[in-house]
């Protein structure tokens, strides 16, 4: 099938991120459906009608998100009726469902007209239940084409796609196989080195392997095409095992697993807890270690906005003020301070030095448990000239976490 996605909403034209289109594009690829066009249209009936008519003329599957609500600027139903030349009318059965839902929310009839318009449909459309909101979707199937509408609220959209639309596409014979992927996420190694290590696997046809440089390290995506997900997973498994046999020490997670989750898992496996001390990092390290993690080995951290705040912090703490923060004695003292403040086993220090401060660009880290391990991160001159301060902090934070993982994995802290 040739598919097209149409995202409706003026907010999208003002720069809001279109997460719905990204999700649906991934889903279409998963089911082997070719996506050829993605469009964004504001809440304007004429322009929306033109976009739908254009999509109907060139695509076999049209997925529309947004514009199904109760307000005057929710115009997707009206525009579809205009584009397909069909009358729009209230469906009595759906109207009763809307009224029952309205009353169940503790409200009294009559229901507002805006809520009632969610019960309208054209003759060729059937309703798609919305179990997580009030606006049902539509499925239009005619002229060997399928048009489906979904709410713009991401959770409502994704559930309607998975629970209502995919089963119908499968029943109609448009979904006959699945394309399933597994992503291995790596830190502490460059993309070119990863590619060199798995070059023979990259040239396979099914499953395939491909490398991607991302903001959170290097990703290797293994993809298989099969009749069912379980079969695709079985095809992926031996390739994953082979990649792990070559690059295991760099792999921190799979699929949606984040860096923080991987560090916390390592800490739990070793029965350790962690505290951090950050200087001029904007709290990047703490943010990564706490993202999406409930059962955490990370206790907390101290964040100073700039290095010049250090003297004020050190007063009254017993930490000797050392002129050069790069001095291992200073780092050790700060790491101990973080450990004691949060009753943690491991103290980690990351200092984002001023990029213009001579050779002291980059950051320092120490990891004192039974031993103290100083570490230093630098940018070369080209990187300093072309990298923003925010990107510098991000790279330093990733390097710090890669170092921490390396020490935990090697167990060099066990003196």
N, C-alpha and C positions, 0 to 999 in steps of 0.2 A: 504494500500500500504506500501511496504518497501522502504524507501527513503534513498538516500545517497547524501551528499554534497561534491563537489570537488572544492577546491579553488586553482586557478592557479596563480603563480607569485613567482619568486625567492625571492622577498622582504619579503614574508611571512616566508621563511625559515631563514631569518636574524633577526627575532624577531618582525616584524611589526604586529600589532594587526589585526586579521581577523574579522573585524566587519561584513562583509557580511555573513559569516557562522553563526554568532550569531543571526543576524536578521532572516535568513532563518530558523534556528532551531526553533525560536519562532513562526514563521509563520506556519511551519509544525505542531507544537503542537496545534496551534489554530484551524487547520482544521482536527485534529484527524489523521494525517498521521504519521506513526511510522518512526522516524529517527534512523537508526542503525549505520551509519558510517559517519565520517567527516574526510576528508583527505586534505593535502596541498602538492602541487607538484610544483617544480620549472619550469622555462621556458626551458625544455629539451624535445624534441619531443619523444624520445624513452621512457623515464620514464613516460611522460604524456600519451602516447599511452597505456602503460602497466596498468596505473591506471584506465583509461577509460574502457579498456577491462575487468578488474577485477570488476569494478562497474557494467558494463553491464551484467556480469554473475551472479551477486548475488542480484541486486536491481531492483525494478520495476519503480522507479522514480529517475533519476539522475539529479541533479542540478549542473551546472558548472558555476563558475564565474571567469572572467578574461581571458586574452589571446586572445581577439577579436579585438585588435587594428591594426594599419597599419604597425607596425614595424616588423623587422625580427624575434624578439623574441616573437611575438604574434603567438602562434602555436596551439591554441585550435582547430581550424577548421581542420588543417592538421592531428592532432592526432586523432580526431574523425573519420575522413575518413580512417585512418590506422586501427583503432580499429574495425570499423564496415565493413571494406573491401569494401568501396564504393569510386568511383572516385569523385574528387573535381574539380568543374568547375565554371567559371564565369557565373552568371545569368544575361542575357542581360537587363531585366527589372530593376533589382536591380542596375546594373551598371549605367543605365540612371538616376535613383534616386540619386545615389551618385554624378554623374556629375552635376545634377541640384542643389544639395545642395552645392557642391563645388563652383559653379559659383555664387550662391546667397550670398556667403561670400565675394564676390568682387574679386575672383581669376579667372585666365584665364586658359582655357584648353590648352594642355592636362593635365589631372589629374595625380598625381604621382602614380606609380604602387602600392605603399603601400596602398594608399586609395582605389584603385581598388580591392585589394584582399578582402576587406570587403564585396564585392558583390558575393563572391564565396559560394557555398553550395554543399552538396551531394544530390543525387536524393531523399532520404527519408526525407530530411529536408525542412521545410518551414520557411520563415523569420518571425521574431518577430520585429515589428517596434520599433525604439528607438527615442522617441520624444524629448529626452533631450541630445542626443549625436549623433555621426556619425556612430557608429558600431551597426548594427542590431544583434539581437540574433537569435537563431535557436530553432525550436521545431521538434524533431524527434520522431515519433510514429510508432513503428513496433514491431512485436513479443510480443505483449501485454506489451510493455515497453514504457516509455516516457523518453526522454533525452532533457533537455532544457539548452541552454547556455545564459548567461547574461553578460553584461560588468562588469568589476571590479570596476568601479567608483560607490561608494555606492548609490548616488542619482539615477543614471541611472539604476542600478540593482534593487533597491526597486520599482521604478515606473514600470519597465518592469514586475516584478513579480506580482504586484498588478493589473496592467491594461491589461496585455497580457496573462500571464501564468495562473493565478487563474481562470479567466473566461473560458479558454480552458479546464482546469482540471474539472471545474464544468460541462461544456457541455459534457465531456466524461464520466461523472458519477463518477469521482474519489473524488470529494468534495461533500459530502452529508449532512454534518453538520458542525457546528463551535464550537470551545471551546473558550469561552470568559472569560476574567478575569478582576477583579477590585482590585487594590492594595491600601490598606489604610496604610499610613506611620505615624509612631508614634515616639515621642521623649520624654525622661524623664521617661521611664519605661523599665524594662528589659524583655527579651523574655520569661523567665520562668513565670513571673507575667502575661504577656499577655496571654500565653497559659492557665494558670490557670483560668483566667477570661472567656475564650471562649471555654473551654474544650468540652462542650457539642456540640458546633457547628463544632469543628474539626472532630468529628466522623460521620458527615453526609456524604452521598454518592454523591448527586448531587442537589445543588452545594456543593463543598468542601471548606474548609477553612484551611489554613496552615500558620504558622509563620516562619519568616526568620530574623535572626540577620544580619544587614548590617552595612556598615560604616556610614550610615546616619540614624541610629536608627533601630527600629523594624518594619518590614513590615508584614502585614497580607494580603495574597492573597486569594480572593474569586473567585472560578472558576466554571463555569457552562457549560454543554454540551447540545446543542439544535440544532434545524434545522436551525435557523437563529439568527443573533446577537441580534435582538430586543427581541426575546424570552429568550435568555440567560440573557440579562440585566434584564428582568422582574423577572427571578429566583434569580438573585443576590441581587436585591433591598431589600427584607425583611431581608436577612442575614446581609447586610450592616447596615440597620437601627438598628438591634439588637446589633451589635458590637458597633455602635456609642452610643447607650444608656448606654453601660457599660464603654466605654473607650474614650468618646468624648474629654475630656480635653487633652488627649495625642496626638490626631490625628492632624497632621499639613498639610497633603496633600493627594492627591490621584494620582495614576498612575505616570505620568511623572513630576508631580508638585514637585519643589524643596523646600528646607528649606527657601531660600531667598524669594521666592514667597509668602510663608505662612506668614512670618514676615511682608513683605510689605503690604499684605492684611489686617493684623491686625492693622498696623499703619494707613492705609487709613480709616478703619472702625471707628477708634477713632479720626480721624482728627489730627494725630500726625506725626512729622518727627523725624528722628533719626540721630545722629552722634556718631562716635566711637573713642576711643583712645586705641590703641593696643601697647603692649610692649613685644618684643621677641616672637611674634606669627607668623612671616613671612607673616603677612597680611591675615591670614586665615579667620578672621571674615569678613573683607571687601569683600573678594572674594566670600564667601557664600551668603552675602547679596545682591550682585550685579549680581550673576550668572543668566543669562537668563531673567532679569527683566528690562523692559523699563519704565513702570509707577511705579516709586519707591518712597516709603516714606523715603528711606535711602538717606541722603544728601551727606555723605562722611565720611572719617575718617583720623586720624593721626596715622602713624605707625612708631614706633621706633624700630630699629634693636635689641637693647639690653637695659637692665635696666641701664647700666652704661652711656647710652646716655642721661638719664633723667636730670642730673644737667645742661648740656649744653642747653637743650631745655627750662628748667625752667627760665634760666637767661633772664631777660627782659620781662617776661610774667606776672609777678606779682604773680606767683604761689610759695608759700613758699616751700622750699626744706626740706622735712621731711625724715629723715634717713630711716625709714621703710615704704616701699611703701604700705604695708598692712594696715597702719594707715588709718581709714575711712576719716580723714580730707584730706589726700593726694589724695585719690580716688575721693572724692567729688570735689576737686579743678581741677583734670584732666578731670572729666566728664563735669564740667562747661566750661572748656577751649574748649573741643570738641564742645559743644553746641554753644558757641559763635562764634567759628571759622566758623561754617557752618550754622548759624542761624537756629538751630534745636530746637525742643521741648525736646527731650530726649537725654541724654548723657550716653553712655555705655562704661565702662572701662574693659579691659581684659589684665592682665599681666601674662605672662608665666614665672614664676620664675625659677631659676636654679634648676634642679632636685637634685643637690648635696647639696643645701643650707639648710641643717638641716630640720626643720619642715615647712619651707616656700615653699615646693613644691606645684605646682599647680598654680592656678590663682585667681585673685580677680576681682570683678565686682561691680559697683555701678550704680544705676538707679535713678538719682535725677530729679524729676519733681516737685511735691509738697512735696514729702518726699524723704529721702535718704535711700536706701536699700543696705547695704553691703552684699556681698556673697563671699563664698570661696570654692575653689575646690581643693581637695587633692587626691593624689594617695597613696595607701598603699604600704608597703615595697616591696611586691611581684611584684606589678605593676611597681614600679620604676626600679626594676632590669631587668624586661623582656620587657618593652615598650621602643621603640625608641623615641628620642626627637620629631620627626615629628608626630608620633602617639599620643604622649602626647598632643601636640598642637592641634591636630585634636579633641581629646576627650574633651579638655577644651573648644574649640570653640563650640562644640555641646552642652555642658553643659551650656555655657553662653547663647546660643540662647534659650535653653529650659527654662532657668530662665526668660529671657526677655518675652517669650511667656506666661509664667505663670503669670507674673505681669500684662501684658496687658489684659489677659483673666479675671483675678480677679478684674481688675480696682482698685487695691490697691493704685495706684498712685494718685487717686482722694482723696486728704486729706479732 
